[in-house]
């Protein structure tokens, strides 16, 4: 997937907007399951139908699943391979950097034991398969990644949450590190190009909300669809907005990122709106969202003196694969014979 001006060019995706399930991802998940000892397997695996699949959050808390620090060295290697094969190279780098910030936070907070990169958990739902329904989750402080697979396809990869605290490391060995740099810089670059007339529509408030609006809700909902429409942007601004959407999508495997964009490629681009709240200078509390009929992206950087970033991608009808899985079963169901 690459960006040319304001046009997105797509590779091969399936007609329903899903992506083909890579065989090496299935093999990595199967190897992870096979390599676990009985105690690890009990902690890590739930039934696909379990309500635990919807029990997601991005704050520090006790989580159900197999924590990184509770794995044997062999299991940890297999878990690491599964995570790598589920993400793009840039997604893997973002996730690894976010985990490393737990060590920074522990030092900033005087040795707080709750800041620990070993507390991130792996949870599988169902049995990894090339054809049957299954899913998995990688989650911890500031990371919540969810995958749903069925029928040889990756049906859903949302909710997708990534955060960063500090947003920018200001001292120590990791000084200058910004895990979510592009998401911030592109958003500010876009809003800085607004004319006075565009700003009246695209900037909703001089004050940013204290966090992402949708929180950790099971189903994404947001009131209204406010902001400046894609068609009210000039060509350069449209290119910036598309690049920003692409950056949020590119956490996932390239084919999955393409499939996300494929879902709304055929719709009216004017149904995509961009809204900004807060100040527009570095260090100001800032929030933006990108919204279409099918998806919502939120970015918030207000906490800890605007040095604490939260981002999320939600699908209004696709989180956890619920609606997509139902449509998939309806479409592929075999007719009853009498």
C-alpha positions in Angstrom: 0.0 0.0 0.0 1.5 3.4 -0.9 0.3 6.9 -1.1 0.5 9.0 -4.3 -0.9 12.5 -3.7 -4.3 12.0 -2.3 -4.9 8.6 -3.9 -4.5 5.2 -2.1 -3.3 2.3 -4.2 -4.2 -1.1 -3.0 -2.7 -4.5 -3.3 -4.7 -7.8 -3.4 -7.4 -8.0 -0.8 -10.6 -10.1 -0.6 -13.9 -8.8 -1.9 -15.4 -8.5 1.6 -12.6 -6.3 2.9 -10.9 -9.0 4.9 -7.3 -10.2 4.4 -6.1 -13.7 3.7 -4.8 -15.4 6.8 -1.0 -16.0 6.4 -0.1 -19.6 6.9 3.0 -18.7 8.9 0.8 -16.8 11.4 -1.3 -19.9 11.9 1.8 -22.0 12.3 3.3 -19.6 14.9 0.0 -19.7 16.9 -0.1 -23.5 16.7 3.6 -23.7 17.8 2.9 -21.4 20.7 0.0 -23.6 21.9 2.0 -26.8 21.4 5.1 -25.4 23.2 3.3 -24.3 26.4 3.3 -26.5 29.5 -0.1 -27.4 31.0 0.0 -24.6 33.5 0.7 -22.0 30.8 -1.9 -23.5 28.5 -4.6 -23.2 31.2 -3.8 -19.5 31.8 -3.5 -18.6 28.1 -6.4 -20.4 26.3 -10.1 -19.6 26.5 -13.0 -20.8 24.4 -13.7 -18.6 21.3 -17.2 -18.0 22.6 -15.9 -16.8 26.0 -16.9 -13.3 27.1 -13.3 -12.8 28.0 -12.6 -12.1 24.4 -14.4 -8.7 24.9 -12.7 -7.9 28.2 -10.2 -5.4 26.9 -8.5 -2.3 28.5 -5.4 -0.3 28.2 -4.6 0.7 31.8 -2.4 -1.1 34.3 -4.5 -3.9 35.8 -4.6 -7.6 36.5 -5.3 -9.4 33.2 -6.5 -12.8 32.2 -4.0 -14.6 30.0 -0.4 -15.7 30.2 1.9 -12.9 31.2 5.3 -12.5 29.6 7.0 -12.9 32.9 5.2 -16.1 33.7 6.5 -17.9 30.6 9.3 -20.4 30.3 12.1 -19.2 28.1 11.0 -21.6 25.3 7.4 -20.3 25.5 8.5 -16.7 25.5 10.4 -17.3 22.2 7.3 -18.8 20.6 5.1 -16.0 21.9 7.5 -13.4 20.5 7.4 -15.1 17.1 3.5 -15.1 17.1 3.5 -11.3 17.9 6.1 -10.6 15.2 4.1 -12.5 12.6 0.9 -10.7 13.5 2.3 -7.2 13.0 4.1 -5.1 10.4 7.7 -4.2 11.0 6.7 -0.7 12.0 3.9 -2.1 14.2 6.4 -4.4 15.9 8.7 -1.4 16.5 6.0 0.7 18.0 4.8 -2.1 20.4 8.4 -2.9 21.5 9.1 0.7 22.2 5.9 1.1 24.2 6.8 -1.9 26.3 10.2 -0.5 26.9 8.7 2.7 28.3 7.5 0.7 31.4 11.2 0.8 32.5 11.2 4.6 32.1 8.0 5.0 34.1 9.2 2.7 36.9 12.3 5.0 37.3 10.2 8.2 37.1 7.8 6.8 39.7 10.4 5.8 42.2 10.5 2.1 41.5 6.8 1.4 41.1 6.6 -2.4 40.6 3.4 -2.1 38.5 5.5 -0.6 35.7 6.9 -3.8 34.2 7.3 -5.0 30.6 6.8 -8.5 31.8 3.2 -7.9 32.7 2.0 -7.9 29.1 -0.2 -10.9 28.4 -1.0 -13.3 25.6 -4.5 -14.8 25.4 -5.9 -17.2 22.8 -9.5 -17.8 22.0 -10.3 -21.1 20.4 -7.8 -23.4 18.6 -5.6 -21.8 15.9 -6.8 -23.0 12.6 -6.6 -22.3 8.9 -10.4 -22.6 8.6 -12.2 -22.4 11.9 -12.9 -19.3 14.0 -10.3 -18.3 16.6 -8.6 -15.2 17.8 -6.0 -13.9 20.1 -5.1 -10.8 22.1 -1.9 -9.1 23.2 -2.5 -6.6 26.0 -0.9 -4.6 28.8 -0.4 -1.0 29.8 -0.9 1.1 26.7 -1.3 -1.8 24.3 -4.5 -3.7 23.4 -4.3 -5.6 20.1 -7.1 -8.0 19.1 -7.3 -10.4 16.1 -10.3 -12.5 14.9 -9.8 -15.1 12.2 -12.2 -17.5 10.4 -12.5 -19.2 7.1 -8.9 -18.6 6.2 -9.3 -14.9 6.6 -8.3 -12.3 9.2 -11.7 -10.8 9.7 -11.0 -8.2 12.4 -8.0 -6.4 14.1 -9.9 -4.0 16.3 -10.0 -2.6 18.9 -6.4 -1.5 18.3 -5.1 0.7 21.1 -1.5 2.0 21.4 -0.4 4.6 24.0 2.8 6.2 25.1 3.9 7.5 28.5 6.0 9.5 28.3 5.0 10.7 24.8 8.6 11.9 24.5 11.3 10.6 26.8 13.1 13.7 28.1 16.0 12.3 30.0 18.0 9.1 30.4 19.3 6.5 27.9 16.1 6.7 25.8 16.0 10.5 25.7 14.2 11.7 22.6 12.2 8.5 22.1 8.7 9.1 20.7 6.8 5.8 20.2 3.9 7.5 18.4 5.8 10.4 16.7 4.2 10.3 13.3 0.6 10.1 14.6 1.2 13.4 16.5 3.3 15.2 13.9 1.1 14.5 10.9 -2.1 15.5 12.8 -0.6 18.8 13.9 0.8 19.4 10.4 -2.6 18.9 8.9 -4.4 21.3 11.3 -1.7 23.9 10.9 -2.6 24.2 7.1 -6.2 25.1 7.8 -7.5 28.4 6.5 -9.6 30.5 8.8 -12.8 29.2 7.2 -11.6 25.6 7.5 -10.6 26.0 11.1 -14.1 27.2 12.0 -15.4 23.8 10.8 -12.4 21.5 11.6 -11.4 22.8 15.1 -14.3 22.0 17.4 -12.9 23.4 20.6 -9.9 25.2 22.1 -9.9 22.6 24.9 -9.1 18.9 24.4 -10.9 16.1 26.2 -8.9 14.4 28.9 -8.8 11.0 27.1 -10.1 9.2 24.1 -13.9 9.6 24.0 -14.8 5.9 23.4 -12.7 4.6 26.3 -12.6 0.8 26.6 -16.2 0.3 25.6 -17.2 -3.0 24.1 -18.9 -1.3 21.1 -17.7 1.9 19.7 -20.1 4.8 19.8 -19.6 8.5 19.4 -22.2 11.3 19.2 -22.5 13.0 15.8 -20.1 13.2 13.0 -18.5 16.7 13.4 -15.4 18.1 11.6 -14.2 19.1 8.2 -15.1 16.8 5.3 -12.4 15.2 3.0 -13.9 17.1 0.1 -13.4 20.5 1.9 -9.7 19.9 2.0 -7.3 20.9 -0.8 -5.1 18.2 -2.5 -2.2 18.6 -0.1 -4.4 18.4 2.9 -6.2 15.4 1.6 -2.8 13.7 1.2 -1.9 14.5 4.8 -5.2 13.1 6.0 -4.7 9.9 4.0 -1.2 9.6 5.2 -2.4 9.9 8.8 -5.0 7.2 8.3 -2.4 5.0 6.7 0.0 5.5 9.7 -2.6 4.3 12.1 -3.5 1.3 9.9 0.1 0.3 9.2 0.6 -1.2 12.7 -1.0 -4.3 11.2 0.4 -6.6 8.5 0.4 -4.8 5.1 -2.4 -6.9 3.7 -4.5 -6.3 6.8 -3.9 -2.5 6.6 -4.9 -2.6 2.9 -8.1 -4.6 3.9 -9.0 -1.9 6.5 -8.8 0.8 3.9 -10.6 -1.4 1.3 -13.7 -1.4 3.5 -14.3 2.3 2.9 -12.4 2.9 -0.4 -15.6 2.6 -2.4 -17.6 4.9 -0.2 -18.0 8.7 -0.7 -14.7 10.2 0.6 -16.7 13.2 1.8 -18.1 10.9 4.5 -14.7 11.0 6.1 -14.3 13.9 8.5 -11.4 15.2 10.6 -11.9 17.1 13.8 -9.4 18.7 16.1 -9.7 19.9 19.7 -7.2 21.8 21.9 -4.1 23.8 21.0 -2.1 23.4 17.9 1.5 24.0 19.2 3.8 21.3 20.5 3.2 20.9 24.3 -0.5 22.0 24.0 -3.2 19.5 25.1 -4.4 18.0 21.8 -7.0 15.7 20.5 -8.1 14.7 17.0 -10.4 12.1 15.5 -10.9 10.8 12.0 -14.4 9.3 11.4 -16.2 7.6 8.6 -19.4 5.6 8.5 -17.4 2.4 9.3 -14.4 3.4 11.5 -13.1 5.8 14.1 -9.6 6.9 14.9 -8.9 8.8 18.1 -5.7 10.5 19.3 -5.4 12.2 22.6 -2.4 13.9 24.3 -3.4 15.8 27.3 -2.3 14.0 30.5 1.0 14.5 32.3 1.4 18.0 30.8 0.5 16.8 27.4 3.2 14.2 27.3 1.0 11.1 27.5 -0.5 9.8 24.3 -3.5 7.5 23.7 -4.5 6.3 20.2 -7.3 3.9 19.1 -8.8 2.5 16.0 -12.4 1.3 16.3 -14.7 -0.3 13.7 -18.3 0.6 14.3 -19.5 -2.8 13.0 -16.4 -4.8 13.1 -14.7 -4.7 16.6 -13.8 -8.2 17.7 -15.2 -9.5 14.4 -18.7 -9.7 15.8 -20.7 -8.3 12.9 -18.2 -9.4 10.3 -18.2 -13.0 11.7 -22.0 -13.1 11.6 -22.1 -11.9 8.0 -19.3 -14.3 7.1 -21.4 -17.2 8.5 -24.6 -16.0 6.9 -22.8 -15.8 3.5 -21.1 -19.1 3.7 -23.7 -21.2 5.5 -24.6 -24.3 3.8 -28.3 -24.6 2.8 -30.5 -27.0 4.9 -31.5 -30.1 3.1 -35.0 -31.6 3.7 
